[in-house]
Amino acid sequence: MSLPSPSAPADGSLQQGLHQDGRRLTPQRKRVLELFEHRGSGCHLSAEEVHQQLASLQLKVSLATVYRTLRLLADMGFLQELELSEGGRRFELAHGDHRDHHHLVCIRCGRTEEFESEPVLMAGADAAQQFGFKLIESSLNVRALCPNCQD
């Protein structure tokens, strides 16, 4: 199985962003972004999982390259990085219209589920206003045990 070609706008904006920073659009960078685009929003992957999935597709990318590429794509705004204490770091495709969502994270296996909550958003907005902050986005990571890890 191979990954479908990414849409031209994402590929073009990645190439343009890299070019502005004096970097090239390498096949490895393109493959990592294509994997996330193919999986779609709501897919939360660690560097190791990205490496394993690319390897299962017969795509040669070293784990060190995956780590560097994930960091670069997050810095450029193509991916969003989730810092999860026991689950390590996971990455998801960044979407401007899907920013204020939250994550339920299993502390044993790292399973991550997204959810939205208007009361959480309101609490964030209220706290920002109370302390004179300008709210940019609101996200909450809830640490729990998934059904499979409760035994």
Secondary structure, DSSP 4 states (H G I P E B T S, - for coil): --PPPPPHHHHHHHHHHHHHTT----HHHHHHHHHHHHH-TT--B-HHHHHHHHHHTT----HHHHHHHHHHHHHTTSEEEEEETTTEEEEEE--GGG-S-EEEEETTT--EEEE--HHHHHHHHHHHHHTT--------EEEE--GGG--
